[in-house]
Amino acid sequence: MINLRKILDINNRKREKNEFTFELYFAGDTPISLKAASNAKVIFDKYCKNNYAMHLFDINKNTALVERENIIAVPLLVRKNPLPEIRMIGDFSDMQKVKNEFLIR
C-alpha cells in the first residue's frame, strides 16, 4: 500500500508563513492519487517554494468530507488561500494549466 504523506512529506514541513494553502482530496492510496499528489507537489515546490501548505484528505477514511466539501470527483485539488477558492479535478500533469489556475489570478 502506498503512503502518500510519507512519500511526499507534505504535512511535515514547517513554514513561518504560507501564502498559499491547498487541500488535495483523494480516494485511497492508489497510483492515480500518488500521481496527482506528486504532480501538485512538483508544481508548488517549483513556483511557491516554501510558501505553501498542502493538506491531504482520504475520502475513504472520512466520508463526511464528500458532502461537507461538495466533492463530485477525485483527485480534487482546492486552493483555500488566498481567496477565491479554486477547484480542479485530475492528475495535474498539465503543469501550465495548474500554474495558471492556482497561482496566476
C-alpha positions as CSV (number, residue, x, y, z in Angstrom):
1,M,0.0,0.0,0.0
2,I,1.3,3.5,-0.9
3,N,1.5,6.0,1.9
4,L,1.2,9.5,0.2
5,R,2.0,11.5,3.3
6,K,5.2,9.6,4.0
7,I,6.4,9.6,0.4
8,L,5.6,13.3,-0.3
9,D,6.5,14.6,3.2
10,I,3.9,17.3,2.7
11,N,2.4,17.8,6.1
12,N,5.7,17.5,8.0
13,R,7.3,20.7,6.7
14,K,7.5,23.8,9.0
15,R,6.8,27.1,7.4
16,E,6.7,30.5,9.1
17,K,4.1,31.9,6.6
18,N,2.1,30.2,4.0
19,E,0.8,32.5,1.3
20,F,-0.9,29.5,-0.4
21,T,-2.9,26.8,1.2
22,F,-4.1,23.8,-0.8
23,E,-6.2,20.7,0.0
24,L,-5.9,17.5,-2.0
25,Y,-8.8,15.1,-1.7
26,F,-8.3,11.5,-3.0
27,A,-9.8,8.1,-2.6
28,G,-7.3,5.7,-1.1
29,D,-3.6,5.2,-1.7
30,T,-3.9,4.4,-5.4
31,P,-1.5,5.1,-8.3
32,I,-3.7,8.0,-9.5
33,S,-3.8,9.5,-6.1
34,L,0.0,9.3,-5.9
35,K,0.4,10.8,-9.4
36,A,-1.9,13.7,-8.5
37,A,-0.2,14.4,-5.2
38,S,3.3,14.2,-6.6
39,N,2.4,16.4,-9.7
40,A,0.9,19.0,-7.4
41,K,3.9,18.9,-5.1
42,V,6.4,19.4,-8.0
43,I,4.4,22.4,-9.3
44,F,4.1,24.0,-6.0
45,D,7.7,23.3,-5.0
46,K,8.8,25.0,-8.2
47,Y,6.5,28.0,-8.2
48,C,5.7,28.6,-4.5
49,K,9.0,27.5,-3.0
50,N,8.4,27.1,0.8
51,N,5.5,29.5,0.7
52,Y,2.7,26.9,0.7
53,A,0.9,24.2,2.7
54,M,-0.8,21.2,1.1
55,H,-3.1,19.1,3.2
56,L,-4.1,15.6,2.1
57,F,-7.6,14.1,2.8
58,D,-8.5,10.5,2.0
59,I,-12.3,10.5,1.5
60,N,-12.4,6.7,2.0
61,K,-11.3,7.3,5.6
62,N,-13.6,10.3,6.2
63,T,-16.7,10.0,4.0
64,A,-18.3,13.1,5.7
65,L,-15.8,15.2,3.7
66,V,-17.6,14.4,0.4
67,E,-20.8,16.1,1.4
68,R,-19.2,18.9,3.5
69,E,-16.7,19.9,0.7
70,N,-19.2,19.1,-2.2
71,I,-16.8,16.7,-3.8
72,I,-18.1,15.2,-7.0
73,A,-14.9,13.5,-8.3
74,V,-11.3,12.9,-7.1
75,P,-8.5,13.6,-7.1
76,L,-9.6,17.1,-6.3
77,L,-7.2,19.9,-5.6
78,V,-8.6,23.0,-3.9
79,R,-6.8,26.3,-3.3
80,K,-8.2,27.6,0.0
81,N,-5.9,30.6,0.4
82,P,-5.7,33.2,-1.0
83,L,-9.4,33.6,-1.9
84,P,-11.3,33.0,-4.1
85,E,-11.3,29.2,-3.6
86,I,-10.4,27.4,-6.8
87,R,-11.0,23.7,-7.6
88,M,-9.5,21.4,-10.1
89,I,-10.1,17.7,-10.8
90,G,-7.5,15.4,-12.4
91,D,-3.9,14.2,-12.1
92,F,-2.5,17.7,-12.5
93,S,0.0,16.6,-15.2
94,D,-0.5,19.8,-17.2
95,M,1.8,22.0,-15.2
96,Q,1.0,25.2,-17.1
97,K,-2.8,24.7,-16.6
98,V,-2.3,24.1,-12.8
99,K,0.0,27.1,-12.5
100,N,-2.3,29.4,-14.5
101,E,-5.4,28.3,-12.5
102,F,-3.9,28.3,-9.0
103,L,-1.1,30.7,-9.0
104,I,-1.8,33.5,-11.5
105,R,-5.0,35.2,-10.6
